[in-house]
Amino acid sequence: MGNMLKALSMILVSVIGIGIVALAIYVEPPETSINCDDQICTTGTIAQVVDGDTVKFLSDDGEEIRIRLALVNAAELTELSGEEAKVFAESQCSAGSESVFILDRGQKPSFDRQIGLVFCSETSLNELLLENDHAELDPRFCGRSEFGGMDWAVKYGCG
């Protein structure tokens, strides 16, 4: 009887283990990254961080693009914490950093700036500013931005 109980226990543990692995494979990862096959992506480098939510980007083709970060609103340089937001953005995406700009096709350019996401690593600068309390999500654009449904945007107020 002891051997039979031991065998049943091993089978139960195996079935549970297989179920956990199957669930992990089945569950889709959270939508935190962008597939450039489906987006308008431009590779290049950061030319300058203008303020907490605006950067100048130099594409690999030599085009300078002013970018307003989609969905985020950082304090202006003349406002309290504006310089702090800029310094944080520079620490994540300093001038010369290799980066990817992803155009937000749901929004129109604003003040001669394209709107979109900027990646200087695996995470968007947009998300990092929100995550580290250097910007707030601007809910006015959640419905227009194609990035409004991303996990980080929903976490901070879209959706």
HUBEL-V599214 format. One record per residue. N is the residue number from 1. PSI is psi as a letter, one per 40 degrees, with the letter a starting at -180 (NA if undefined). NEAR is the number of other C-alpha atoms within 12 Angstrom. Layout:
n->N psi->PSI near->NEAR
n->N psi->PSI near->NEAR
This chain:
n->1 psi->d near->7
n->2 psi->d near->8
n->3 psi->d near->9
n->4 psi->d near->10
n->5 psi->d near->11
n->6 psi->d near->12
n->7 psi->d near->13
n->8 psi->d near->14
n->9 psi->d near->14
n->10 psi->d near->14
n->11 psi->d near->14
n->12 psi->d near->14
n->13 psi->d near->14
n->14 psi->d near->14
n->15 psi->d near->14
n->16 psi->d near->14
n->17 psi->d near->14
n->18 psi->d near->14
n->19 psi->d near->14
n->20 psi->d near->14
n->21 psi->d near->13
n->22 psi->d near->13
n->23 psi->d near->13
n->24 psi->d near->12
n->25 psi->d near->11
n->26 psi->d near->10
n->27 psi->h near->11
n->28 psi->i near->10
n->29 psi->i near->12
n->30 psi->i near->14
n->31 psi->g near->18
n->32 psi->e near->24
n->33 psi->i near->23
n->34 psi->i near->27
n->35 psi->h near->13
n->36 psi->e near->16
n->37 psi->d near->9
n->38 psi->e near->13
n->39 psi->i near->20
n->40 psi->g near->21
n->41 psi->i near->23
n->42 psi->h near->31
n->43 psi->i near->27
n->44 psi->a near->28
n->45 psi->i near->31
n->46 psi->h near->38
n->47 psi->d near->27
n->48 psi->i near->27
n->49 psi->h near->35
n->50 psi->d near->30
n->51 psi->a near->34
n->52 psi->e near->43
n->53 psi->e near->48
n->54 psi->h near->43
n->55 psi->i near->41
n->56 psi->h near->35
n->57 psi->h near->42
n->58 psi->h near->27
n->59 psi->i near->25
n->60 psi->d near->20
n->61 psi->e near->12
n->62 psi->e near->14
n->63 psi->h near->16
n->64 psi->h near->23
n->65 psi->h near->33
n->66 psi->h near->30
n->67 psi->h near->41
n->68 psi->h near->36
n->69 psi->h near->46
n->70 psi->h near->49
n->71 psi->e near->43
n->72 psi->i near->42
n->73 psi->h near->28
n->74 psi->i near->38
n->75 psi->i near->25
n->76 psi->i near->20
n->77 psi->d near->19
n->78 psi->e near->14
n->79 psi->i near->14
n->80 psi->h near->14
n->81 psi->e near->19
n->82 psi->d near->25
n->83 psi->d near->23
n->84 psi->d near->25
n->85 psi->d near->36
n->86 psi->d near->33
n->87 psi->d near->24
n->88 psi->d near->29
n->89 psi->d near->39
n->90 psi->d near->30
n->91 psi->d near->22
n->92 psi->d near->31
n->93 psi->g near->40
n->94 psi->i near->27
n->95 psi->h near->23
n->96 psi->e near->22
n->97 psi->h near->27
n->98 psi->h near->24
n->99 psi->i near->32
n->100 psi->h near->35
n->101 psi->h near->41
n->102 psi->h near->39
n->103 psi->h near->33
n->104 psi->h near->33
n->105 psi->e near->21
n->106 psi->e near->22
n->107 psi->i near->25
n->108 psi->i near->20
n->109 psi->i near->19
n->110 psi->h near->16
n->111 psi->f near->11
n->112 psi->f near->14
n->113 psi->h near->24
n->114 psi->i near->31
n->115 psi->h near->37
n->116 psi->a near->44
n->117 psi->i near->48
n->118 psi->h near->48
n->119 psi->h near->38
n->120 psi->e near->31
n->121 psi->a near->22
n->122 psi->e near->20
n->123 psi->i near->23
n->124 psi->i near->34
n->125 psi->d near->45
n->126 psi->d near->49
n->127 psi->d near->40
n->128 psi->d near->36
n->129 psi->d near->42
n->130 psi->d near->32
n->131 psi->d near->20
n->132 psi->e near->19
n->133 psi->f near->23
n->134 psi->e near->31
n->135 psi->i near->35
n->136 psi->i near->30
n->137 psi->h near->33
n->138 psi->g near->26
n->139 psi->e near->23
n->140 psi->d near->18
n->141 psi->e near->27
n->142 psi->d near->27
n->143 psi->d near->21
n->144 psi->d near->22
n->145 psi->h near->30
n->146 psi->e near->28
n->147 psi->e near->38
n->148 psi->d near->35
n->149 psi->e near->23
n->150 psi->i near->28
n->151 psi->d near->19
n->152 psi->d near->30
n->153 psi->d near->35
n->154 psi->d near->24
n->155 psi->d near->21
n->156 psi->e near->27
n->157 psi->e near->22
n->158 psi->i near->25
n->159 psi->NA near->21
